[in-house]
Amino acid sequence: MITLPIKQMSREEKLIALEALWEDLSRDEEALESPPWHLDELRATEERVKSGTEQFVDWETAKKEFRKRFE
């Protein structure tokens, strides 16, 4: 078992670890099974986009915004 020193890690280090884990997990997309509530959330998001109460942001921009908030 691998243990990370999470309490000693900076936010940036945690985000980097999270990205590395997700990248590894998502390599085999067919093995990933989304829970049923994901579809509900996607539909709700689609409705907010259609109504104009929510807008898309590309992933690189979103990551930069998150990093600014948590640094």
Distance bins in CASP14 RR format, pairs under 12 A and 6 or more apart:
PFRMAT RR
TARGET T0000
AUTHOR 0000-0000-0000
RMODE 2
METHOD distances of the structure
MODEL  1
2 17 0 0 0 0 0 1 0 0 0 0 0
2 21 0 0 0 0 0 1 0 0 0 0 0
3 9 0 0 0 0 0 1 0 0 0 0 0
4 13 0 0 0 0 1 0 0 0 0 0 0
4 14 0 0 0 0 1 0 0 0 0 0 0
4 16 0 0 0 0 0 1 0 0 0 0 0
4 17 1 0 0 1 0 0 0 0 0 0 0
4 18 0 0 0 0 0 1 0 0 0 0 0
4 20 0 0 0 0 0 1 0 0 0 0 0
4 21 0 0 0 0 1 0 0 0 0 0 0
5 13 0 0 0 0 1 0 0 0 0 0 0
5 14 0 0 0 0 0 1 0 0 0 0 0
5 17 0 0 0 0 0 1 0 0 0 0 0
6 13 0 0 0 0 1 0 0 0 0 0 0
6 14 1 0 0 1 0 0 0 0 0 0 0
6 17 0 0 0 0 1 0 0 0 0 0 0
6 18 0 0 0 0 0 1 0 0 0 0 0
7 13 0 0 0 0 0 1 0 0 0 0 0
7 14 0 0 0 0 0 1 0 0 0 0 0
8 14 0 0 0 0 0 1 0 0 0 0 0
9 15 0 0 0 0 1 0 0 0 0 0 0
9 16 0 0 0 0 1 0 0 0 0 0 0
9 17 1 0 0 1 0 0 0 0 0 0 0
9 18 0 0 0 0 0 1 0 0 0 0 0
10 16 0 0 0 0 1 0 0 0 0 0 0
10 17 0 0 0 0 0 1 0 0 0 0 0
10 67 0 0 0 0 0 1 0 0 0 0 0
10 70 0 0 0 0 1 0 0 0 0 0 0
10 71 0 0 0 0 1 0 0 0 0 0 0
11 17 0 0 0 0 0 1 0 0 0 0 0
11 18 0 0 0 0 0 1 0 0 0 0 0
11 66 0 0 0 0 1 0 0 0 0 0 0
11 67 1 0 0 1 0 0 0 0 0 0 0
11 68 0 0 0 0 0 1 0 0 0 0 0
11 69 0 0 0 0 1 0 0 0 0 0 0
11 70 1 0 1 0 0 0 0 0 0 0 0
11 71 1 0 0 1 0 0 0 0 0 0 0
12 18 0 0 0 0 0 1 0 0 0 0 0
12 19 0 0 0 0 0 1 0 0 0 0 0
12 63 0 0 0 0 0 1 0 0 0 0 0
12 66 0 0 0 0 0 1 0 0 0 0 0
12 67 1 0 0 1 0 0 0 0 0 0 0
12 68 0 0 0 0 0 1 0 0 0 0 0
12 69 0 0 0 0 0 1 0 0 0 0 0
12 70 0 0 0 0 1 0 0 0 0 0 0
12 71 1 0 0 1 0 0 0 0 0 0 0
13 19 0 0 0 0 0 1 0 0 0 0 0
13 20 0 0 0 0 0 1 0 0 0 0 0
13 67 0 0 0 0 0 1 0 0 0 0 0
13 70 0 0 0 0 0 1 0 0 0 0 0
13 71 0 0 0 0 0 1 0 0 0 0 0
14 20 0 0 0 0 0 1 0 0 0 0 0
14 21 0 0 0 0 0 1 0 0 0 0 0
14 66 0 0 0 0 0 1 0 0 0 0 0
14 67 0 0 0 0 0 1 0 0 0 0 0
14 70 0 0 0 0 1 0 0 0 0 0 0
14 71 0 0 0 0 0 1 0 0 0 0 0
15 21 0 0 0 0 0 1 0 0 0 0 0
15 22 0 0 0 0 0 1 0 0 0 0 0
15 62 0 0 0 0 0 1 0 0 0 0 0
15 63 1 0 0 1 0 0 0 0 0 0 0
15 64 0 0 0 0 0 1 0 0 0 0 0
15 65 0 0 0 0 0 1 0 0 0 0 0
15 66 1 0 0 1 0 0 0 0 0 0 0
15 67 1 0 0 1 0 0 0 0 0 0 0
15 68 0 0 0 0 0 1 0 0 0 0 0
15 69 0 0 0 0 0 1 0 0 0 0 0
15 70 1 0 0 1 0 0 0 0 0 0 0
15 71 0 0 0 0 1 0 0 0 0 0 0
16 22 0 0 0 0 0 1 0 0 0 0 0
16 23 0 0 0 0 0 1 0 0 0 0 0
16 63 0 0 0 0 0 1 0 0 0 0 0
16 67 0 0 0 0 0 1 0 0 0 0 0
17 23 0 0 0 0 0 1 0 0 0 0 0
17 24 0 0 0 0 0 1 0 0 0 0 0
18 24 0 0 0 0 0 1 0 0 0 0 0
18 25 0 0 0 0 0 1 0 0 0 0 0
18 63 0 0 0 0 0 1 0 0 0 0 0
18 66 0 0 0 0 0 1 0 0 0 0 0
18 67 0 0 0 0 0 1 0 0 0 0 0
18 70 0 0 0 0 0 1 0 0 0 0 0
19 25 0 0 0 0 0 1 0 0 0 0 0
19 26 0 0 0 0 0 1 0 0 0 0 0
19 59 0 0 0 0 0 1 0 0 0 0 0
19 60 0 0 0 0 0 1 0 0 0 0 0
19 63 0 0 0 0 1 0 0 0 0 0 0
19 66 0 0 0 0 0 1 0 0 0 0 0
19 67 0 0 0 0 0 1 0 0 0 0 0
20 26 0 0 0 0 0 1 0 0 0 0 0
20 27 0 0 0 0 0 1 0 0 0 0 0
21 27 0 0 0 0 0 1 0 0 0 0 0
22 29 0 0 0 0 0 1 0 0 0 0 0
22 32 0 0 0 0 0 1 0 0 0 0 0
22 59 0 0 0 0 0 1 0 0 0 0 0
22 63 0 0 0 0 0 1 0 0 0 0 0
23 29 0 0 0 0 0 1 0 0 0 0 0
24 31 0 0 0 0 0 1 0 0 0 0 0
24 32 0 0 0 0 0 1 0 0 0 0 0
25 31 0 0 0 0 1 0 0 0 0 0 0
25 32 1 0 0 1 0 0 0 0 0 0 0
25 33 0 0 0 0 0 1 0 0 0 0 0
26 32 1 0 0 1 0 0 0 0 0 0 0
26 34 0 0 0 0 0 1 0 0 0 0 0
32 38 0 0 0 0 0 1 0 0 0 0 0
33 39 0 0 0 0 0 1 0 0 0 0 0
34 40 0 0 0 0 0 1 0 0 0 0 0
34 41 0 0 0 0 1 0 0 0 0 0 0
34 42 0 0 0 0 1 0 0 0 0 0 0
35 41 0 0 0 0 1 0 0 0 0 0 0
35 42 0 0 0 0 0 1 0 0 0 0 0
36 42 0 0 0 0 0 1 0 0 0 0 0
36 43 0 0 0 0 0 1 0 0 0 0 0
37 43 0 0 0 0 0 1 0 0 0 0 0
37 44 0 0 0 0 0 1 0 0 0 0 0
38 44 0 0 0 0 0 1 0 0 0 0 0
38 45 0 0 0 0 0 1 0 0 0 0 0
39 45 0 0 0 0 0 1 0 0 0 0 0
39 46 0 0 0 0 0 1 0 0 0 0 0
40 46 0 0 0 0 0 1 0 0 0 0 0
40 47 0 0 0 0 0 1 0 0 0 0 0
41 47 0 0 0 0 0 1 0 0 0 0 0
41 48 0 0 0 0 0 1 0 0 0 0 0
41 54 0 0 0 0 0 1 0 0 0 0 0
42 48 0 0 0 0 0 1 0 0 0 0 0
42 49 0 0 0 0 0 1 0 0 0 0 0
43 49 0 0 0 0 0 1 0 0 0 0 0
43 50 0 0 0 0 0 1 0 0 0 0 0
44 50 0 0 0 0 0 1 0 0 0 0 0
44 51 0 0 0 0 0 1 0 0 0 0 0
44 53 0 0 0 0 0 1 0 0 0 0 0
44 54 0 0 0 0 1 0 0 0 0 0 0
45 51 0 0 0 0 0 1 0 0 0 0 0
45 52 0 0 0 0 0 1 0 0 0 0 0
45 53 0 0 0 0 0 1 0 0 0 0 0
45 54 1 0 0 1 0 0 0 0 0 0 0
45 55 0 0 0 0 0 1 0 0 0 0 0
45 56 0 0 0 0 1 0 0 0 0 0 0
46 52 0 0 0 0 0 1 0 0 0 0 0
46 53 0 0 0 0 0 1 0 0 0 0 0
46 54 0 0 0 0 1 0 0 0 0 0 0
46 56 0 0 0 0 0 1 0 0 0 0 0
47 53 0 0 0 0 1 0 0 0 0 0 0
47 54 0 0 0 0 1 0 0 0 0 0 0
48 54 1 1 0 0 0 0 0 0 0 0 0
48 55 0 0 0 0 1 0 0 0 0 0 0
48 56 0 0 0 0 0 1 0 0 0 0 0
49 55 1 0 0 1 0 0 0 0 0 0 0
49 56 1 0 0 1 0 0 0 0 0 0 0
49 57 0 0 0 0 0 1 0 0 0 0 0
55 61 0 0 0 0 0 1 0 0 0 0 0
55 62 0 0 0 0 0 1 0 0 0 0 0
56 62 0 0 0 0 1 0 0 0 0 0 0
57 63 0 0 0 0 1 0 0 0 0 0 0
57 64 0 0 0 0 1 0 0 0 0 0 0
57 65 1 0 0 1 0 0 0 0 0 0 0
57 66 0 0 0 0 0 1 0 0 0 0 0
58 64 0 0 0 0 1 0 0 0 0 0 0
58 65 0 0 0 0 0 1 0 0 0 0 0
59 65 0 0 0 0 0 1 0 0 0 0 0
59 66 0 0 0 0 0 1 0 0 0 0 0
60 66 0 0 0 0 0 1 0 0 0 0 0
60 67 0 0 0 0 0 1 0 0 0 0 0
61 67 0 0 0 0 0 1 0 0 0 0 0
61 68 0 0 0 0 0 1 0 0 0 0 0
62 68 0 0 0 0 0 1 0 0 0 0 0
62 69 0 0 0 0 0 1 0 0 0 0 0
63 69 0 0 0 0 0 1 0 0 0 0 0
63 70 0 0 0 0 0 1 0 0 0 0 0
64 70 0 0 0 0 0 1 0 0 0 0 0
64 71 0 0 0 0 0 1 0 0 0 0 0
65 71 0 0 0 0 0 1 0 0 0 0 0
END
